[in-house]
Amino acid sequence: MANNTSIVDWKTITDFVTDAFVGYGIPREDAEICADVLLESDKRGIESHGVNRFKPIYLDRIRDGIQNPVTNYEIIKETPTTAVVDGHDGMGQVIGYKSMELAIKKAKEYGMGMVVVRNSCHYGIAGYYGTMATKNGCIGITGTNARPSVAPTFGVEGMFGTNPLTIGIPTDEDFDFLIDCATSITQNGKVEYYERIAHDVPKGTIVGLDGEPVEGNAGAALKMIRNGTAALATLGGIGEALGGYKGYGYALAVELLSAALQDGNYGKALDGKDENGNKSPYHLGHFFIAIDTDHFLGEDVCRKKAGDIIRSIRASKKAPGAEKIYSAGEKEHMVRLARKDGVPINESVQKEICEVRDSLGLNKYKFPWEE
């Protein structure tokens, strides 16, 4: 399959995505949040969660009636340092933004804040919310459960989601420390992206019902995951030899934090299907923790010490042939600088964007691939 890409400048793609979200019934203020979260993924080079998912994960779900474009953000219990939120299956990005904003507000006043959410939808890259915290001088921690597609160690059945555990810590560098990744080796969005660009799945990332690795065509592998004949492997891989149980443990910790405190759904209840096999809301859970550094020895102290630590590690002896040792958040920062001109959009997404534009009558938009 051909994979021709075109660069669309940030203003054009931001305006278009925002207008399209509005066209699907999302209030403009919320649409701007959704667009910002979505495109922040592309700015960091995380193609699995950016414009590649604009139509299938958000617009199609609104069209199918399993995600509400107008978000009813309801706080059902609150204390000075905590809150429990019901998102009523609204836009996950809006729910995530408001929840981390609330956690930061509580942290600034009391030192720490935690907000847990139930009945939400896909909230985009978890790192967006960690960065919200670090920009405000806080340590930010967040995670979410997801549709069941990952098998436990010694299992072959998808029992929980890719469940990212994300931590952001302020530094004095040009970028903050931010570890934002799934607790599985790879995530559904990456397999979807591999399918779009006709790339095989890496060996050892997916396990079949026979306990053996699934290899080859990403589209075929994705179908196997969807129909329950294969599952993603946790960090560390299949079995215990390389520490797969560690990824399993962290994934389960995220599952618990995304459901136990807020009495939310978990596991197979998050598969987006009702008892008759029809599409239904995903009812996802999230958690957001903010820790204010000024309630310890101060933001400046934290930023300098954190910077000193990561600089000392980057200055350590490199492996033969390695050009550089990186710290979490650094490569994403480099991509942001490299992508100052816009977002690269592949052929399959170009077609989706044109379909959305034409269906909504947003005829003022013309894209580079049409020239």
C-alpha positions as CSV (number, residue, x, y, z in Angstrom):
1,M,0.0,0.0,0.0
2,A,1.3,3.4,-0.8
3,N,2.0,5.7,2.1
4,N,2.3,9.2,0.8
5,T,2.2,11.8,3.5
6,S,1.4,15.5,3.3
7,I,2.3,18.2,5.9
8,V,-0.7,20.3,7.1
9,D,0.3,23.5,9.1
10,W,-0.8,23.5,12.7
11,K,-3.3,26.4,12.4
12,T,-5.2,24.7,9.5
13,I,-5.4,21.3,11.1
14,T,-6.3,22.8,14.5
15,D,-9.1,24.9,13.1
16,F,-10.4,22.1,11.0
17,V,-10.4,19.5,13.8
18,T,-12.1,22.0,16.1
19,D,-14.7,22.9,13.5
20,A,-15.4,19.2,12.8
21,F,-15.8,18.5,16.5
22,V,-18.3,21.4,16.7
23,G,-20.0,20.0,13.6
24,Y,-20.6,16.8,15.6
25,G,-22.3,18.6,18.4
26,I,-19.4,19.4,20.8
27,P,-19.6,22.9,22.3
28,R,-16.8,25.1,20.9
29,E,-15.0,25.5,24.2
30,D,-15.0,21.7,24.7
31,A,-14.0,21.2,21.0
32,E,-11.0,23.4,21.5
33,I,-9.9,21.2,24.4
34,C,-10.5,18.0,22.4
35,A,-8.5,19.4,19.4
36,D,-5.6,20.5,21.7
37,V,-5.3,17.1,23.3
38,L,-5.6,15.3,20.0
39,L,-3.0,17.4,18.2
40,E,-0.6,17.5,21.2
41,S,-0.1,13.8,20.4
42,D,1.0,14.6,16.9
43,K,3.2,17.4,18.1
44,R,5.0,14.9,20.3
45,G,5.3,12.3,17.5
46,I,2.7,9.9,19.1
47,E,0.9,9.1,15.8
48,S,-1.1,6.3,17.5
49,H,-3.2,8.8,19.4
50,G,-3.3,11.9,17.0
51,V,-5.2,12.6,13.8
52,N,-5.0,8.9,13.0
53,R,-7.7,8.4,15.6
54,F,-9.7,11.6,15.0
55,K,-12.5,9.9,13.0
56,P,-12.6,6.3,14.2
57,I,-12.2,6.8,17.9
58,Y,-14.1,10.1,18.4
59,L,-16.4,11.1,15.5
60,D,-17.6,7.6,14.7
61,R,-18.4,6.9,18.3
62,I,-20.4,10.1,18.5
63,R,-22.2,9.1,15.3
64,D,-22.9,5.7,16.7
65,G,-24.5,7.1,19.8
66,I,-22.0,5.6,22.3
67,Q,-20.3,8.8,23.2
68,N,-22.0,12.1,24.2
69,P,-20.7,15.2,22.4
70,V,-22.0,17.4,25.3
71,T,-20.1,16.5,28.4
72,N,-22.1,16.4,31.7
73,Y,-19.2,16.6,34.2
74,E,-20.7,15.7,37.6
75,I,-18.8,15.7,40.9
76,I,-20.6,13.2,43.0
77,K,-18.4,13.4,46.1
78,E,-15.8,16.0,47.0
79,T,-13.4,16.7,49.9
80,P,-10.7,19.4,50.2
81,T,-8.1,17.0,48.6
82,T,-10.2,14.5,46.6
83,A,-13.1,14.3,44.2
84,V,-15.1,11.5,42.5
85,V,-16.5,12.4,39.1
86,D,-19.1,10.8,36.8
87,G,-18.4,11.7,33.2
88,H,-21.7,10.4,31.9
89,D,-19.9,9.1,28.7
90,G,-19.0,12.5,27.6
91,M,-15.8,13.6,25.8
92,G,-12.8,12.0,27.6
93,Q,-10.5,14.9,26.8
94,V,-12.8,17.4,28.4
95,I,-13.3,15.1,31.5
96,G,-9.6,14.6,31.7
97,Y,-8.8,18.3,31.4
98,K,-11.3,19.4,34.0
99,S,-10.2,16.6,36.4
100,M,-6.5,17.4,36.3
101,E,-7.3,21.0,36.6
102,L,-9.3,20.3,39.7
103,A,-6.5,18.1,41.1
104,I,-4.0,20.9,40.5
105,K,-6.2,23.4,42.2
106,K,-6.5,21.2,45.3
107,A,-2.8,20.5,45.3
108,K,-1.9,24.2,45.2
109,E,-4.1,24.7,48.3
110,Y,-3.5,21.6,50.3
111,G,-0.3,20.1,48.8
112,M,-1.9,17.1,47.1
113,G,-5.1,16.5,45.1
114,M,-6.6,13.4,43.6
115,V,-9.6,13.1,41.3
116,V,-11.0,9.8,40.1
117,V,-13.5,9.3,37.3
118,R,-16.0,6.8,36.1
119,N,-18.1,6.6,32.9
120,S,-15.7,8.4,30.7
121,C,-14.4,7.8,27.2
122,H,-11.0,7.6,25.5
123,Y,-9.1,10.6,26.9
124,G,-6.2,10.8,24.4
125,I,-2.6,10.8,25.5
126,A,-2.2,10.5,29.2
127,G,0.9,12.6,29.0
128,Y,-1.2,15.7,28.2
129,Y,-2.5,15.7,31.8
130,G,0.9,15.0,33.3
131,T,2.2,18.1,31.4
132,M,-0.7,20.2,32.8
133,A,0.6,19.4,36.2
134,T,4.3,20.0,35.5
135,K,3.5,23.4,33.9
136,N,2.0,24.4,37.1
137,G,4.9,23.3,39.2
138,C,3.3,20.0,40.3
139,I,4.2,16.4,39.9
140,G,1.4,14.8,37.9
141,I,0.3,11.2,37.9
142,T,-2.5,9.8,35.8
143,G,-3.8,6.5,34.3
144,T,-6.8,5.0,32.7
145,N,-8.3,1.6,32.0
146,A,-9.3,0.7,28.5
147,R,-11.1,-2.0,26.5
148,P,-9.8,-5.5,27.4
149,S,-7.1,-6.5,25.0
150,V,-4.1,-7.4,27.2
151,A,-3.5,-10.8,28.7
152,P,-2.2,-11.4,32.2
153,T,1.1,-13.4,32.6
154,F,0.5,-17.1,31.8
155,G,-2.9,-16.1,30.2
156,V,-3.9,-15.7,26.6
157,E,-7.2,-13.8,27.1
158,G,-7.6,-10.0,26.9
159,M,-8.7,-9.2,30.5
160,F,-7.6,-5.6,30.9
161,G,-6.6,-2.6,28.8
162,T,-3.3,-1.1,27.8
163,N,-3.6,0.9,31.0
164,P,-0.9,3.6,30.9
165,L,0.8,4.7,34.1
166,T,2.0,8.2,33.4
167,I,4.2,10.4,35.7
168,G,5.4,14.0,35.0
169,I,8.0,15.7,37.2
170,P,9.1,19.4,36.7
171,T,12.7,20.0,35.7
172,D,14.8,23.0,34.8
173,E,15.4,21.6,31.3
174,D,13.6,22.8,28.2
175,F,11.3,19.8,28.7
176,D,10.0,18.2,31.9
177,F,10.5,14.5,32.8
178,L,7.4,12.7,31.5
179,I,7.0,8.9,31.2
180,D,3.9,8.2,29.2
181,C,3.5,4.7,28.0
182,A,1.2,1.7,28.1
183,T,1.8,-1.1,30.5
184,S,1.6,-3.5,27.5
185,I,4.5,-3.7,25.1
186,T,2.5,-2.0,22.5
187,Q,-1.0,-0.5,22.4
188,N,-4.0,-0.9,20.2
189,G,-3.5,2.5,18.6
190,K,0.0,1.4,17.5
191,V,-1.3,-1.8,15.9
192,E,-4.0,0.3,14.2
193,Y,-1.2,2.6,12.9
194,Y,0.8,-0.3,11.7
195,E,-2.2,-1.5,9.7
196,R,-2.6,2.0,8.1
197,I,1.1,2.0,7.0
198,A,1.1,-1.7,6.0
199,H,3.7,-2.6,8.7
200,D,4.0,-6.0,10.4
201,V,3.6,-6.3,14.1
202,P,6.9,-6.8,16.1
203,K,7.4,-10.3,17.2
204,G,6.6,-11.0,20.8
205,T,4.1,-8.2,21.3
206,I,0.9,-10.2,20.8
207,V,0.1,-13.7,22.1
208,G,-2.3,-16.2,20.5
209,L,-4.6,-18.7,22.2
210,D,-1.9,-21.3,21.7
211,G,0.4,-19.2,23.9
212,E,2.7,-18.5,20.9
213,P,3.6,-15.0,19.5
214,V,1.4,-13.7,16.8
215,E,3.5,-12.3,13.9
216,G,3.0,-10.7,10.5
217,N,0.2,-8.5,9.1
218,A,-1.0,-5.9,11.5
219,G,-4.5,-5.9,10.1
220,A,-4.8,-9.6,10.7
221,A,-3.4,-9.3,14.2
222,L,-5.8,-6.5,15.0
223,K,-8.8,-8.6,13.9
224,M,-7.5,-11.4,16.2
225,I,-7.3,-9.1,19.1
226,R,-10.8,-7.7,18.4
227,N,-12.4,-11.2,18.1
228,G,-10.6,-12.6,21.2
229,T,-8.3,-15.0,19.5
230,A,-5.2,-13.0,20.5
231,A,-4.1,-10.5,23.1
232,L,-1.4,-7.9,23.6
233,A,1.5,-8.9,25.9
234,T,2.4,-6.9,29.0
235,L,5.7,-5.0,29.4
236,G,8.4,-7.7,29.7
237,G,6.7,-9.9,27.2
238,I,5.1,-13.3,27.1
239,G,5.7,-15.4,30.3
240,E,8.0,-14.5,33.2
241,A,11.5,-14.9,31.7
242,L,11.9,-11.2,30.8
243,G,9.7,-9.8,33.6
244,G,6.2,-9.9,32.0
245,Y,4.8,-10.2,35.5
246,K,6.0,-6.7,36.2
247,G,4.0,-5.2,33.4
248,Y,1.1,-7.3,34.5
249,G,1.4,-6.0,38.1
250,Y,1.5,-2.3,37.0
251,A,-1.4,-2.8,34.5
252,L,-3.5,-4.3,37.3
253,A,-2.6,-1.4,39.6
254,V,-3.9,1.0,37.0
255,E,-7.0,-1.1,36.6
256,L,-7.7,-0.9,40.3
257,L,-7.0,2.8,40.6
258,S,-9.3,3.4,37.6
259,A,-12.3,1.5,39.1
260,A,-12.0,0.7,42.8
261,L,-12.2,4.2,44.3
262,Q,-14.9,5.4,42.0
263,D,-16.9,2.2,41.8
264,G,-16.4,2.1,38.1
265,N,-16.5,-0.6,35.4
266,Y,-13.5,-2.8,34.7
267,G,-12.2,-5.6,32.5
268,K,-14.6,-7.2,30.1
269,A,-17.3,-4.6,30.9
270,L,-15.2,-2.1,29.0
271,D,-15.5,-3.8,25.6
272,G,-18.0,-1.4,24.1
273,K,-20.7,-4.0,23.6
274,D,-24.0,-4.7,25.4
275,E,-25.4,-8.1,26.3
276,N,-26.7,-8.5,22.7
277,G,-23.4,-7.6,21.1
278,N,-24.5,-4.1,20.0
279,K,-22.2,-1.1,20.4
280,S,-22.5,0.6,23.7
281,P,-20.5,3.3,25.7
282,Y,-17.1,2.2,27.0
283,H,-17.6,3.6,30.6
284,L,-13.9,4.0,31.2
285,G,-12.3,5.1,34.4
286,H,-9.4,7.5,35.0
287,F,-7.4,8.9,38.0
288,F,-5.5,12.1,38.3
289,I,-3.0,13.0,41.1
290,A,-1.3,16.4,41.5
291,I,1.5,17.0,44.1
292,D,2.5,20.6,44.6
293,T,6.3,21.0,44.8
294,D,6.0,24.3,46.7
295,H,4.5,22.3,49.6
296,F,7.9,20.6,49.9
297,L,11.1,22.5,49.4
298,G,9.9,24.6,46.5
299,E,9.4,24.4,42.8
300,D,12.9,25.8,42.0
301,V,14.6,23.2,44.2
302,C,12.6,20.4,42.6
303,R,13.3,21.5,39.1
304,K,17.0,21.9,39.6
305,K,17.5,18.6,41.5
306,A,15.4,16.7,38.9
307,G,17.4,18.3,36.1
308,D,20.7,17.4,37.8
309,I,19.6,13.8,38.1
310,I,18.6,13.3,34.5
311,R,21.6,15.2,33.2
312,S,23.9,12.9,35.3
313,I,22.2,9.9,33.7
314,R,22.5,11.2,30.2
315,A,26.2,11.9,30.8
316,S,26.9,8.3,31.7
317,K,28.9,5.8,29.6
318,K,27.0,5.0,26.3
319,A,26.8,1.6,24.7
320,P,29.1,1.1,21.6
321,G,27.5,2.7,18.6
322,A,24.9,4.6,20.6
323,E,24.8,8.3,19.9
324,K,23.0,9.5,23.0
325,I,21.2,8.5,26.2
326,Y,17.8,10.0,26.4
327,S,15.5,10.8,29.3
328,A,11.7,10.5,29.2
329,G,10.1,13.4,27.4
330,E,13.2,14.3,25.5
331,K,12.5,12.6,22.2
332,E,8.9,14.1,22.2
333,H,10.5,17.5,22.7
334,M,12.8,17.0,19.8
335,V,9.8,15.9,17.6
336,R,8.0,19.1,18.6
337,L,10.9,21.2,17.5
338,A,11.2,19.3,14.2
339,R,7.5,19.5,13.4
340,K,7.2,23.3,13.7
341,D,5.8,23.4,10.2
342,G,2.9,21.1,10.7
343,V,1.6,17.5,11.1
344,P,2.4,14.7,8.6
345,I,-0.9,13.0,7.5
346,N,-0.8,9.7,5.7
347,E,-3.1,8.7,2.7
348,S,-5.7,6.8,4.7
349,V,-6.2,9.7,7.1
350,Q,-6.3,12.2,4.2
351,K,-9.3,10.4,2.8
352,E,-11.0,10.4,6.2
353,I,-10.4,14.1,6.7
354,C,-11.9,14.9,3.3
355,E,-14.9,12.7,4.0
356,V,-15.5,14.6,7.3
357,R,-15.0,17.9,5.7
358,D,-17.4,17.2,2.8
359,S,-20.1,15.6,5.1
360,L,-20.1,18.7,7.3
361,G,-19.9,21.2,4.5
362,L,-16.6,22.7,5.8
363,N,-15.7,23.7,2.2
364,K,-13.4,26.6,3.2
365,Y,-10.7,23.9,4.0
366,K,-8.4,22.8,1.2
367,F,-5.5,20.5,2.0
368,P,-2.0,20.2,0.5
369,W,-2.8,16.7,-1.0
370,E,-5.5,18.3,-3.1
371,E,-3.2,20.8,-4.9
